[in-house]
Amino acid sequence: MTASLPVWPFAVLAVLVILGYRQSRDRIVQPGTLAKLAVAMLALSLYGVTAAFGASLVPVLAWALAFAAVLFLGGAVFAPRGLAREGAAVRMPGSWVPLGLMLGIFMTKFGLGFATGMGAHVLQELWFVAAVSAALGLFSGAFAARATAVHRFVRNA
């Protein structure tokens, strides 16, 4: 069964682990860089939902509600702590949270692709469609919440 798995997901996984590891170190970032990462994760997760389930009401609504909930209610949970302004940039302490979020999106999409390849019947269950869509919305909403918190810090500092 593993012989039929394509190689490219493991290359994507390696890139995500490297990116996540880099974010575990203290660094200086431009606020726009975090916004670009948030947009990339948003696009990846929303694409995963629409590619797997189509652009129908339940998956898109579940994704959007979860995204909005984390963005507006979870900002304090996912906001980076210990930010310091350095000119137009921000010094951010290292965090493993971005790696966890990226791996969450990857594992959800990988599992979804695997289930699709196996023709799993659970893919037709409304609860499963809503749960997977919401999970992807939560992960990408957390990236957006982090980027929003940094922009708010820059604006108020």
CORJO-V512803 format. One record per residue. N is the residue number from 0. RES is the residue in one small letter. PSI is psi in whole degrees, -180 to 180 (NA if undefined). NEAR is the number of other C-alpha atoms within 12 Angstrom. D_CENTER is the distance of its C-alpha to the mean C-alpha in Angstrom with 1 decimal. Layout:
n = {N/N}
res = {RES/RES}
psi = {PSI/PSI}
near = {NEAR/NEAR}
d_center = {D_CENTER/D_CENTER}
//
This chain:
n = {0/1/2/3/4/5/6/7/8/9/10/11/12/13/14/15/16/17/18/19/20/21/22/23/24/25/26/27/28/29/30/31/32/33/34/35/36/37/38/39/40/41/42/43/44/45/46/47/48/49/50/51/52/53/54/55/56/57/58/59/60/61/62/63/64/65/66/67/68/69/70/71/72/73/74/75/76/77/78/79/80/81/82/83/84/85/86/87/88/89/90/91/92/93/94/95/96/97/98/99/100/101/102/103/104/105/106/107/108/109/110/111/112/113/114/115/116/117/118/119/120/121/122/123/124/125/126/127/128/129/130/131/132/133/134/135/136/137/138/139/140/141/142/143/144/145/146/147/148/149/150/151/152/153/154/155/156}
res = {m/t/a/s/l/p/v/w/p/f/a/v/l/a/v/l/v/i/l/g/y/r/q/s/r/d/r/i/v/q/p/g/t/l/a/k/l/a/v/a/m/l/a/l/s/l/y/g/v/t/a/a/f/g/a/s/l/v/p/v/l/a/w/a/l/a/f/a/a/v/l/f/l/g/g/a/v/f/a/p/r/g/l/a/r/e/g/a/a/v/r/m/p/g/s/w/v/p/l/g/l/m/l/g/i/f/m/t/k/f/g/l/g/f/a/t/g/m/g/a/h/v/l/q/e/l/w/f/v/a/a/v/s/a/a/l/g/l/f/s/g/a/f/a/a/r/a/t/a/v/h/r/f/v/r/n/a}
psi = {-41/-19/-24/-1/135/160/-32/-34/-32/-30/-42/-43/-44/-43/-43/-40/-42/-47/-43/-40/-42/-34/-8/-7/149/141/164/126/154/138/-32/-29/-42/-36/-40/-41/-42/-42/-40/-44/-36/-48/-43/-45/-40/-37/-41/-39/-51/-32/-36/-39/-3/171/45/172/-52/-53/-42/-40/-43/-43/-49/-41/-42/-43/-51/-40/-46/-41/-44/-30/-25/9/-41/-30/-42/-5/135/143/154/34/149/138/136/86/-129/-8/174/132/122/134/154/150/142/-5/-48/-39/-45/-41/-44/-41/-33/-45/-46/-49/-38/-46/-39/-47/-39/-43/-39/-46/-39/-45/-32/-8/36/135/-21/-22/-19/-8/129/-40/-37/-44/-48/-41/-45/-42/-43/-40/-45/-37/-39/-46/-48/-31/-34/-40/-43/-38/-40/-46/-40/-40/-40/-42/-39/-41/-46/-43/-38/-16/NA}
near = {8/7/6/9/14/15/12/11/19/16/13/20/22/18/18/26/24/19/24/24/22/22/28/20/20/20/21/24/30/23/30/21/21/30/25/19/31/32/25/22/36/34/25/27/43/36/25/35/39/29/21/32/32/19/20/18/18/25/36/31/27/31/37/31/26/32/34/26/25/30/30/24/21/25/27/19/19/30/32/35/21/17/28/23/24/17/13/18/23/31/25/31/23/23/25/22/28/37/30/25/36/39/32/30/39/32/27/32/33/27/21/32/24/23/21/19/17/15/13/15/14/19/27/19/15/18/15/24/34/31/27/41/43/33/36/47/43/39/46/48/45/45/46/42/38/41/37/32/34/39/28/20/25/24/14/11/16}
d_center = {28.2/26.1/28.3/26.8/23.2/22.3/21.8/19.0/16.1/17.5/17.6/13.9/13.4/15.9/14.4/11.0/13.3/15.4/12.8/11.6/15.4/16.2/14.0/16.0/19.1/20.5/20.1/21.1/18.6/19.2/17.2/16.7/14.8/12.0/12.2/12.0/8.9/7.2/9.2/8.3/4.5/6.4/9.0/7.7/6.6/9.8/11.7/11.1/12.5/15.3/16.3/16.7/18.2/19.4/19.0/21.0/21.0/19.7/16.3/15.6/17.0/15.1/11.7/13.1/14.7/11.8/9.8/13.2/14.0/11.3/11.8/15.6/16.3/13.8/14.1/16.7/14.8/11.9/14.2/15.4/19.0/22.0/21.2/24.3/25.2/26.7/28.0/25.4/22.8/21.3/21.8/18.8/19.4/17.5/14.8/13.2/10.4/8.0/9.3/8.9/5.2/5.3/8.2/7.1/5.4/8.5/10.9/10.3/10.9/13.6/15.2/15.2/16.8/19.2/20.2/20.9/22.9/24.9/25.5/24.5/26.0/23.3/21.3/24.0/23.6/22.4/21.0/18.9/17.6/16.8/15.2/12.9/12.0/11.6/9.4/6.8/7.7/7.4/4.0/3.4/6.9/6.7/5.8/8.4/10.6/10.8/11.8/14.1/15.7/16.5/18.0/19.9/21.2/22.4/24.1/25.8/26.8}
//
